[in-house]
């Protein structure tokens, strides 16, 4: 952040182990005073080299010198499903490749390893607000051409600072080991966000370079069989997705009263849709399993967030946190409040036409391939917009179509991952029904979309006639640009063209009336905070690499003291306590090892005080010597308010390395994998 005139720095307002810290701003003095540990100057660089970001929305880490990375099963679920079939359901059955030639290459997977961070705040903020997108695009392209690396300018402190992140990209990702779903998600939705837990939520993948050779990381973590020790300093390195801790009180009130209720209603609708589809048979359930898990997980998360914002005590703390800064300059807070009210008027329109998500309700950076209307429409709109945006200079395009991001975009666009047309029909029919319910039959765009048919009939006609399921067709249209769009008869392309003007209009309105004024206002608030606290405050999560510190610590829930960790034997007991009914049914591999497992006191899952959030799933838990004692996979329901403010009830839930190693040996007989982890 550009440093302006400084005032006396006050004591940090942070609570305990709070903080998702930038790797170029590690709070070494805070860690030393709290835990007596002095980190060397190269610690942050070593963490960057060991940490991995999976662009489908999770974290990972190198755990061998031969490209082996460890992440969560639920993070890799979609990747595992992409190499599964109805006859060979690897999500349900599990998978192990004892030899390199047995590893399965995953279509459309990308892993990023952070190489460098550069503060480019001054270059961005000296430009007018209306010109900053162009400046950012130019910076990204300049860096990409100079380094050959993926280059992303990241907005921090709600627009108060901008850093350039450069990544090595790996698109050859192969599946090495995954346990059965019954073990990875033992307890299912019932136990989600709860503790004690008993889940083997882990998967091993391998990264290969462009020449097909396993990646040699500059730094790796070593899995150890040590039990978590209470109060010992541990680190988490991962990519938390989005938090709202710098968000103003007025904006959070809007989220409580408008955004979250809208999202929860939309999620309820989607959950019913997926349940009905899954109820048609086991193969249908397999196809929709990941989507169902995502919806149920989001429902619980948003319910926890709503509960926090509905708590008067919690909201008073938010208001008090803001009061001191607001007294220094109330103008930016008033600006944000006005902008938020404006966004409320556009929220539904933005969500349905531009985001095409169905459970949005707030502004997010657009993702061109995402569409809960139907995957086909996400592909079609990408082709339509890419053709239009490519007629402009890179700096003038929508950011997702800039040259610096083209490689990742094309990887997604040409992915051969399976698309299930019958599921797409259900999704599109429901989306069209929602449009009809929202706008009525008199809306001209809705009339044109339906073409005189019912939502189900129109969805069926569109899905059955589209050719976009073929990656080669997509490639021909993409390479043909505007000329190919004019000659194509694909109905999904026609649909994307039909809605594009309306979607672009609401996007422009939101960006000019909400995003731009909010960026300027938050930049001013960030400046005030910086002048008051210096670098003692961290920015909100942005799905970029962050370091958190904390300890393994007991947790009190409903006047019951929870153990700092569970055991493998406790897993068998948990199954018995639920009469082995789904989702508390252990797989056959565990049944065969029951004589060992039912008495094993090896630590399994444990809790820590680390500050984490969605996107941190798959983050390693390690000590200052890079010994990995576990992998983070969840939080607890009472800590969902941490989206807005970290508190004493914050806990991360992790799988212990001791448990992983023991189960690989005794249940899965993965001798080769164990040897590699030990080397």
C-alpha positions in Angstrom: 0.0 0.0 0.0 1.3 3.5 -0.8 2.4 5.0 2.4 1.2 8.5 3.1 1.6 10.7 6.1 1.6 8.5 9.2 0.2 9.2 12.6 1.0 7.3 15.8 0.3 3.7 15.3 -2.2 2.4 17.9 -2.3 -1.1 19.4 -3.6 -3.7 17.0 -7.4 -4.4 17.4 -6.9 -8.0 16.4 -8.2 -10.9 18.5 -5.9 -13.8 19.5 -4.8 -15.8 16.5 -6.7 -13.7 14.0 -5.3 -13.0 10.6 -5.0 -14.2 7.0 -1.6 -12.6 6.4 0.0 -11.7 3.1 3.2 -13.6 2.5 5.1 -10.3 1.9 3.7 -8.9 5.2 4.1 -11.7 7.7 3.6 -10.3 11.2 6.9 -11.6 12.6 6.9 -9.3 15.7 3.3 -10.4 16.5 4.3 -14.1 16.2 7.4 -13.6 18.2 5.7 -11.8 21.1 2.8 -14.2 21.2 4.7 -17.5 20.7 8.4 -16.7 21.2 9.2 -17.9 17.7 11.4 -15.8 15.4 10.9 -16.6 11.7 13.8 -16.1 9.4 13.7 -13.8 6.4 13.2 -16.6 3.9 10.2 -18.3 5.6 7.6 -16.6 3.4 9.4 -17.5 0.2 9.7 -21.1 1.3 6.0 -21.2 2.1 5.2 -19.8 -1.3 7.2 -22.6 -2.9 5.5 -25.3 -0.9 1.9 -24.1 -1.3 -0.3 -24.8 -4.3 -3.6 -23.3 -5.5 -6.1 -25.4 -7.4 -8.1 -23.1 -9.6 -11.3 -25.0 -9.1 -11.5 -23.5 -5.6 -9.1 -25.0 -3.1 -5.6 -25.3 -1.7 -2.9 -27.9 -1.7 0.8 -28.4 -0.9 3.8 -30.3 -2.2 4.5 -33.3 0.0 7.3 -35.0 -2.0 10.2 -34.0 -4.2 8.5 -35.6 -7.2 5.5 -33.4 -7.7 3.1 -35.1 -5.3 0.6 -32.7 -3.8 -2.0 -33.2 -1.0 -5.4 -31.7 -1.0 -8.9 -32.5 0.3 -11.1 -35.1 -1.2 -14.0 -32.6 -1.4 -11.7 -30.1 -3.2 -10.7 -32.8 -5.7 -14.2 -34.3 -5.9 -15.1 -32.8 -9.3 -11.6 -33.7 -10.6 -12.1 -37.4 -9.5 -15.6 -37.4 -11.0 -14.2 -36.2 -14.3 -12.2 -39.5 -14.7 -15.1 -41.6 -13.4 -17.8 -43.4 -15.3 -21.0 -45.2 -14.5 -19.1 -48.5 -14.5 -16.1 -47.1 -12.5 -17.2 -44.6 -9.9 -13.9 -43.5 -8.4 -15.6 -41.0 -6.1 -17.5 -43.9 -4.4 -15.0 -46.7 -4.8 -11.7 -44.7 -4.2 -8.6 -45.0 -6.3 -4.9 -45.8 -5.9 -2.2 -45.8 -8.5 0.7 -47.9 -7.3 2.8 -47.0 -10.4 3.3 -43.7 -12.3 1.8 -45.3 -15.4 -1.4 -46.0 -13.4 -2.0 -42.4 -12.6 -5.1 -40.8 -14.3 -4.7 -37.5 -16.1 -7.5 -35.1 -15.2 -9.1 -33.0 -17.9 -9.2 -29.3 -17.3 -7.3 -29.1 -14.1 -5.0 -26.2 -13.3 -2.6 -25.8 -10.3 -0.7 -22.5 -9.5 2.4 -22.0 -7.5 3.1 -18.5 -6.4 6.5 -17.2 -7.5 6.5 -13.5 -6.6 4.4 -10.6 -5.2 4.9 -7.0 -6.3 3.2 -3.9 -4.8 1.7 -2.0 -7.8 -0.6 0.2 -5.7 0.9 3.5 -6.7 0.6 2.7 -10.5 -3.1 1.7 -10.1 -4.3 4.4 -7.8 -2.7 7.3 -9.6 -5.1 6.5 -12.5 -8.6 7.8 -12.5 -11.2 5.3 -11.2 -12.7 4.8 -14.6 -9.2 4.0 -16.1 -8.0 1.5 -13.5 -9.2 -1.6 -15.3 -7.1 -0.6 -18.3 -4.1 -0.1 -16.0 -4.6 -3.4 -14.3 -4.9 -5.2 -17.7 -1.8 -3.5 -19.0 0.2 -4.5 -15.9 -0.9 -8.1 -16.2 0.0 -8.3 -19.9 3.3 -6.6 -19.4 4.2 -9.1 -16.6 3.0 -12.1 -18.6 5.1 -11.1 -21.6 8.1 -10.4 -19.5 8.0 -13.5 -17.2 5.9 -16.0 -19.1 4.0 -16.6 -15.8 0.4 -16.3 -15.0 0.1 -12.7 -13.8 -2.9 -11.4 -11.7 -3.3 -8.0 -10.2 -5.1 -8.6 -6.9 -7.3 -5.9 -5.3 -6.6 -5.7 -1.5 -8.1 -3.7 1.3 -11.3 -3.3 -0.8 -9.4 -1.3 -3.3 -6.9 0.4 -1.0 -4.0 -1.6 -2.4 -3.1 -3.7 -5.4 -0.4 -6.4 -5.7 0.8 -8.3 -8.7 0.9 -12.0 -8.2 2.9 -14.2 -10.6 2.3 -17.9 -10.7 3.8 -21.0 -12.4 0.9 -22.8 -14.1 0.6 -26.5 -14.3 -2.2 -28.1 -16.3 -1.0 -31.7 -16.3 -2.6 -32.9 -13.1 -2.9 -36.7 -12.4 -4.8 -38.6 -9.7 -2.7 -40.8 -7.4 -4.9 -41.7 -4.4 -8.4 -40.9 -3.2 -10.3 -42.8 -0.5 -13.9 -43.8 -0.8 -16.5 -41.1 -0.4 -17.9 -42.9 2.6 -14.6 -42.4 4.4 -13.8 -39.0 3.1 -17.2 -37.5 4.0 -18.1 -39.8 6.9 -21.2 -38.3 8.6 -22.2 -36.4 5.5 -24.2 -33.2 5.7 -25.3 -34.0 9.3 -21.7 -33.8 10.6 -20.7 -30.9 8.3 -19.5 -27.9 10.3 -19.6 -29.9 13.5 -17.0 -31.4 15.8 -15.9 -34.1 16.8 -15.3 -35.3 13.2 -14.1 -38.5 11.7 -13.2 -37.9 8.0 -10.4 -38.9 5.7 -10.9 -35.8 3.6 -7.6 -36.2 1.7 -6.5 -36.8 -1.9 -3.1 -37.0 -3.5 -2.4 -35.7 -7.0 0.8 -35.3 -9.0 1.8 -32.3 -11.0 3.7 -32.7 -14.3 5.5 -30.0 -16.3 4.9 -29.3 -20.0 7.4 -32.1 -21.0 5.6 -34.7 -18.9 8.1 -34.8 -16.1 7.0 -34.6 -12.4 7.5 -31.2 -11.0 10.5 -30.7 -8.7 9.3 -28.2 -6.0 11.7 -25.8 -4.5 10.2 -26.6 -1.1 8.1 -29.5 0.2 6.4 -30.4 3.4 7.2 -33.7 5.3 4.2 -35.6 6.7 5.0 -36.7 10.3 3.2 -39.1 12.6 3.4 -36.9 15.6 0.2 -36.1 17.5 -1.0 -32.5 17.5 0.3 -30.8 20.7 -1.9 -28.3 22.4 -0.6 -24.7 22.4 2.3 -25.4 20.1 2.6 -22.9 17.2 1.4 -24.2 13.9 0.9 -22.5 10.5 -1.7 -22.8 7.8 -0.9 -21.7 4.2 -3.8 -21.6 1.9 -6.1 -19.6 -0.4 -9.2 -18.3 1.6 -11.8 -17.3 -0.9 -13.7 -14.3 0.4 -14.3 -12.6 3.7 -16.1 -9.4 4.5 -14.2 -8.1 7.6 -13.5 -4.7 6.1 -17.0 -4.4 4.9 -19.0 -1.6 6.5 -21.8 -2.0 9.0 -24.3 -0.6 6.4 -23.2 -3.2 3.8 -23.5 -6.0 6.3 -27.0 -4.9 7.2 -27.8 -5.1 3.5 -26.3 -8.6 3.4 -28.4 -9.7 6.4 -31.7 -8.3 5.2 -31.4 -8.8 1.4 -28.4 -10.7 0.1 -28.3 -13.7 2.5 -32.1 -14.3 2.4 -32.0 -14.2 -1.4 -29.1 -16.7 -1.5 -30.8 -19.1 0.9 -34.1 -19.1 -1.0 -32.2 -19.8 -4.2 -30.1 -22.6 -2.6 -33.3 -24.2 -1.3 -34.7 -24.2 -4.8 -31.5 -25.8 -6.2 -31.3 -28.4 -3.5 -34.8 -29.6 -4.3 -34.0 -29.7 -8.0 -30.9 -31.8 -7.4 -32.7 -34.1 -4.9 -35.4 -34.8 -7.5 -32.8 -35.5 -10.2 -30.8 -37.8 -7.9 -33.9 -39.7 -6.9 -34.2 -41.1 -10.4 -31.5 -43.7 -9.8 -27.9 -44.3 -8.6 -26.3 -43.1 -11.8 -28.2 -39.8 -11.6 -27.2 -39.5 -8.0 -23.5 -39.9 -9.0 -23.7 -37.3 -11.7 -25.2 -34.6 -9.3 -23.4 -35.6 -6.1 -20.8 -32.8 -6.2 -23.3 -30.1 -7.0 -25.5 -31.4 -4.2 -22.7 -31.3 -1.7 -21.8 -27.7 -2.8 -25.4 -26.5 -2.3 -25.8 -28.2 1.1 -22.4 -26.8 2.2 -23.3 -23.3 1.1 -26.7 -23.5 2.8 -25.1 -24.3 6.1 -22.4 -21.6 5.7 -24.9 -18.9 4.8 -27.3 -19.9 7.6 -24.3 -19.5 10.0 -23.5 -16.1 8.5 -27.1 -15.0 8.8 -27.3 -16.2 12.4 -24.2 -14.1 13.3 -25.6 -11.0 11.6 -29.0 -11.4 13.4 -27.2 -11.5 16.8 -27.5 -8.0 18.3 -24.3 -8.5 20.4 -22.3 -9.5 17.3 -23.6 -6.5 15.3 -22.8 -4.1 18.2 -19.2 -5.4 18.0 -19.2 -4.7 14.3 -20.6 -1.2 14.9 -18.1 -0.5 17.6 -15.2 -1.7 15.4 -16.3 0.9 12.8 -17.1 3.8 15.0 -13.5 5.1 15.7 -12.6 5.1 12.0 -15.9 6.6 10.9 -15.3 9.5 13.3 -12.1 10.4 11.4 -14.0 10.7 8.1 -17.7 9.8 7.7 -17.8 10.5 3.9 -16.6 7.1 2.6 -19.1 5.3 4.8 -21.9 7.4 3.5 -20.8 6.7 -0.1 -20.8 3.0 0.5 -24.3 3.1 2.1 -25.7 4.9 -0.9 -23.9 2.5 -3.3 -25.3 -0.5 -1.4 -28.8 0.8 -1.7 -28.3 1.2 -5.4 -27.0 -2.4 -5.7 -30.0 -3.8 -3.9 -32.1 -2.5 -6.8 -29.9 -4.3 -9.4 -29.1 -7.5 -7.4 -31.7 -9.9 -8.8 -31.2 -8.6 -12.3 -27.4 -8.9 -12.0 -27.6 -12.4 -10.5 -30.0 -13.8 -13.1 -28.6 -12.3 -16.3 -25.0 -11.5 -15.7 -23.9 -14.0 -13.0 -26.4 -16.7 -14.2 -25.7 -18.3 -10.8 -29.0 -18.4 -8.9 -27.5 -18.1 -5.4 -25.6 -14.8 -5.7 -27.1 -11.6 -4.4 -23.8 -9.7 -4.2 -21.2 -8.5 -6.6 -18.5 -11.0 -7.4 -15.8 -10.9 -10.1 -17.4 -12.5 -13.1 -16.3 -16.0 -14.1 -17.0 -16.5 -17.9 -17.5 -20.2 -17.8 -19.8 -20.3 -14.8 -23.6 -20.7 -15.2 -26.1 -22.6 -13.1 -28.6 -22.0 -15.9 -26.6 -24.7 -17.8 -23.0 -25.5 -18.5 -23.7 -25.1 -22.2 -24.8 -21.5 -21.8 -21.7 -20.7 -19.9 -19.7 -22.1 -22.8 -21.9 -20.2 -25.3 -21.6 -16.9 -23.6 -17.8 -17.3 -23.3 -17.6 -17.8 -27.1 -20.0 -14.8 -27.8 -18.1 -12.4 -25.5 -14.7 -13.6 -26.5 -15.5 -12.8 -30.2 -16.7 -9.3 -29.2 -13.9 -8.6 -26.8 -11.1 -9.7 -29.1 -11.9 -6.9 -31.4 -10.6 -4.5 -28.7 -7.2 -3.9 -27.3 -6.5 -6.2 -24.3 -6.6 -3.3 -21.8 -10.1 -2.3 -23.1 -11.7 -5.7 -22.7 -13.7 -7.2 -19.9 -10.9 -8.4 -17.5 -11.7 -12.1 -17.8 -10.9 -11.8 -21.6 -7.6 -10.0 -21.3 -4.6 -11.6 -23.0 -2.9 -12.3 -19.7 -5.7 -14.7 -18.7 -6.2 -16.3 -22.1 -4.4 -19.6 -21.4 -6.5 -20.5 -18.4 -9.7 -19.4 -20.2 -9.0 -21.7 -23.2 -8.1 -24.6 -20.9 -11.5 -24.4 -19.4 -13.3 -23.7 -22.7 -11.8 -26.8 -24.5 -12.1 -29.1 -21.5 -13.2 -32.7 -22.5 -14.8 -33.2 -19.1 -18.2 -34.9 -19.4 -21.4 -32.8 -19.5 -24.6 -34.7 -18.8 -27.3 -33.4 -21.1 -30.2 -34.7 -19.1 -29.0 -32.9 -16.0 -28.5 -29.8 -18.1 -32.1 -30.0 -19.2 -33.3 -30.0 -15.6 -31.1 -27.1 -14.6 -32.1 -25.0 -17.7 -35.8 -25.7 -17.3 -35.7 -24.6 -13.7 -33.7 -21.4 -14.6 -36.3 -20.6 -17.3 -39.1 -21.2 -14.8 -37.3 -18.8 -12.4 -37.1 -16.1 -15.1 -40.8 -16.6 -15.8 -41.7 -16.3 -12.1 -39.5 -13.2 -11.7 -40.4 -11.2 -14.8 -43.7 -12.6 -15.9 -44.9 -13.5 -19.4 -44.9 -9.8 -20.6 -41.2 -9.4 -20.4 -39.9 -9.2 -24.0 -36.6 -11.0 -23.3 -38.4 -13.8 -21.5 -40.8 -14.2 -24.4 -38.0 -14.4 -26.9 -36.1 -16.9 -24.8 -39.1 -19.2 -24.4 -40.2 -18.9 -28.0 -43.8 -19.9 -27.2 -42.8 -23.1 -25.4 -43.0 -24.1 -21.7 -39.7 -23.9 -19.7 -39.2 -27.7 -19.9 -40.0 -27.9 -23.6 -37.8 -25.0 -24.4 -34.9 -26.4 -22.3 -35.2 -29.8 -23.9 -35.1 -28.3 -27.4 -32.1 -26.1 -26.7 -30.1 -28.9 -25.0 -30.9 -31.6 -27.6 -29.9 -29.3 -30.5 -26.7 -27.8 -29.2 -23.4 -29.0 -30.5 -21.3 -27.3 -27.8 -20.8 -30.6 -25.9 -18.0 -31.3 -28.5 -14.7 -29.5 -27.5 -13.7 -29.4 -31.2 -16.9 -27.5 -32.1 -16.1 -24.9 -29.4 -12.5 -24.6 -30.7 -13.7 -24.0 -34.3 -16.1 -21.3 -33.2 -13.5 -19.7 -30.9 -10.9 -19.6 -33.6 -13.5 -18.3 -36.2 -14.5 -15.4 -34.0 -17.3 -13.1 -35.1 -17.5 -14.7 -38.5 -18.2 -18.1 -37.0 -20.8 -16.7 -34.7 -22.7 -15.3 -37.7 -22.8 -18.6 -39.5 -23.5 -20.9 -36.6 -27.0 -22.3 -36.1 -26.4 -23.6 -32.6 -29.4 -22.6 -30.4 -27.3 -22.1 -27.3 -25.1 -19.5 -29.1 -28.4 -17.8 -30.2 -29.6 -17.8 -26.6 -26.3 -16.2 -25.4 -26.5 -13.5 -28.1 -30.1 -12.8 -27.1 -29.4 -12.2 -23.4 -25.9 -10.6 -23.8 -27.1 -7.0 -24.2 -29.3 -7.1 -21.1 -26.5 -8.8 -19.1 -23.9 -6.3 -20.1 -26.2 -3.4 -19.3 -26.8 -4.5 -15.7 -23.1 -5.3 -15.3 -22.2 -1.8 -16.4 -24.8 -0.3 -14.0 -23.4 -2.3 -11.1 -19.8 -1.5 -11.8 -20.4 2.2 -12.3 -23.0 2.8 -9.6 -21.7 0.3 -7.0 -18.2 -1.1 -7.6 -16.4 2.1 -8.7 -17.7 4.3 -5.8 -17.2 1.5 -3.3 -13.6 1.0 -4.5 -12.8 4.7 -4.0 -14.6 4.8 -0.6 -12.9 1.6 0.7 -9.5 2.9 -0.5 -10.1 5.9 1.7 -11.1 3.7 4.7 -8.0 1.5 4.1 -5.9 4.7 4.1 -7.4 5.7 7.5 -6.8 2.2 8.9 -3.2 2.1 7.6 -2.5 5.5 9.2 -3.9 4.3 12.5 -2.6 0.7 12.6 0.1 0.4 10.0 0.5 -3.1 8.7 -1.0 -4.6 11.8 -4.2 -5.2 9.8 -4.5 -7.8 7.0 -6.7 -7.5 3.9 -9.9 -9.5 3.3 -9.5 -12.9 1.7 -9.2 -12.8 -2.1 -8.4 -16.5 -3.0 -4.7 -15.6 -2.9 -2.0 -17.2 -0.7 -2.2 -16.3 3.0 -0.5 -17.4 6.1 -2.4 -18.0 9.4 -0.9 -19.0 12.7 -2.6 -20.7 15.7 -2.6 -23.8 17.9 -4.3 -27.1 18.5 -6.8 -26.2 21.2 -9.9 -27.6 22.9 -13.3 -26.3 22.2 -16.4 -25.9 24.4 -19.8 -26.5 22.8 -23.1 -26.6 24.8 -21.0 -26.7 28.1 -19.2 -29.8 26.8 -15.4 -29.7 26.5 -14.5 -31.2 23.1 -11.2 -33.2 22.8 -8.4 -31.5 20.8 -8.3 -34.5 18.5 -10.3 -37.7 17.8 -8.9 -41.1 17.1 -9.3 -43.8 14.5 -11.0 -46.1 17.0 -13.5 -43.3 17.6 -14.5 -43.5 14.0 -15.7 -47.1 14.4 -17.5 -46.1 17.6 -19.2 -43.2 15.8 -20.5 -45.7 13.2 -21.9 -48.0 15.9 -23.5 -45.0 17.6 -25.5 -44.4 14.4 -26.3 -48.1 13.7 -24.0 -47.9 10.6 -26.8 -46.1 8.7 -25.8 -43.8 5.8 -23.9 -41.5 5.9 -22.3 -43.2 8.9 -21.4 -46.4 7.1 -17.7 -47.2 6.7 -16.5 -48.7 3.4 -15.5 -52.3 3.1 -11.7 -51.5 3.2 -12.3 -50.2 6.8 -14.4 -53.2 7.7 -11.5 -55.5 6.7 -9.1 -53.5 9.0 -11.6 -53.3 11.9 -9.5 -55.5 14.2 -6.7 -52.9 14.1 -8.7 -49.8 13.6 -11.3 -50.3 16.4 -8.6 -50.1 19.0 -6.2 -47.7 17.3 -5.6 -44.5 19.3 -3.8 -42.8 16.4 -5.0 -39.2 16.2 -7.4 -38.7 13.4 -9.2 -35.3 13.1 -8.3 -32.3 15.3 -9.2 -28.6 15.7 -7.1 -25.5 15.8 -7.5 -21.7 16.3 -6.4 -20.9 12.8 -8.2 -18.1 10.9 -9.5 -19.7 7.8 -12.3 -19.6 5.3 -13.7 -21.2 2.1 -10.8 -21.8 -0.2 -8.6 -22.8 2.7 -9.8 -26.3 2.3 -6.8 -28.4 1.5 -4.4 -26.1 3.3 -1.5 -27.8 5.1 -1.0 -27.4 8.8 2.7 -27.4 9.6 5.4 -26.2 12.0 8.2 -23.7 11.5 10.5 -26.6 10.3 7.9 -27.5 7.6 6.8 -30.7 9.3 3.2 -31.3 8.2 0.9 -32.5 11.0 -2.3 -32.3 9.1 -4.6 -30.8 6.4 -7.4 -28.4 7.0 -10.9 -29.4 5.7 -13.6 -27.6 7.6 -14.8 -25.2 10.2 -17.5 -25.3 12.9 -21.0 -23.9 12.8 -20.5 -21.5 15.7 -17.6 -19.9 13.8 -19.4 -19.0 10.6 -19.6 -15.4 11.7 -15.8 -15.2 11.1 -16.7 -14.2 7.6 -17.3 -10.8 9.1 -15.3 -10.9 12.4 -12.9 -13.4 13.9 -13.8 -14.4 17.5 -13.0 -16.8 20.3 -15.2 -19.5 18.8 -13.3 -19.8 15.6 -12.0 -23.3 14.9 -10.5 -25.0 11.9 -11.1 -28.8 11.6 -8.2 -30.9 10.2 -7.2 -34.4 9.3 -4.0 -35.4 11.1 -0.9 -36.6 9.2 -0.6 -39.4 11.8 -4.1 -40.6 10.8 -3.4 -40.3 7.1 -0.2 -42.3 7.3 -1.7 -45.0 9.5 -4.7 -45.5 7.3 -2.5 -45.6 4.1 -0.6 -48.4 5.8 -3.3 -50.5 7.5 -6.4 -49.9 5.4 -5.3 -49.0 1.9 -1.9 -50.9 1.8 -0.5 -48.0 -0.2 3.1 -49.0 0.2 4.5 -47.1 -2.7 2.8 -43.9 -1.7 4.1 -44.2 1.9 7.6 -44.7 0.7 7.4 -41.6 -1.4 6.1 -39.5 1.4 8.9 -40.7 3.6 11.7 -40.0 1.2 
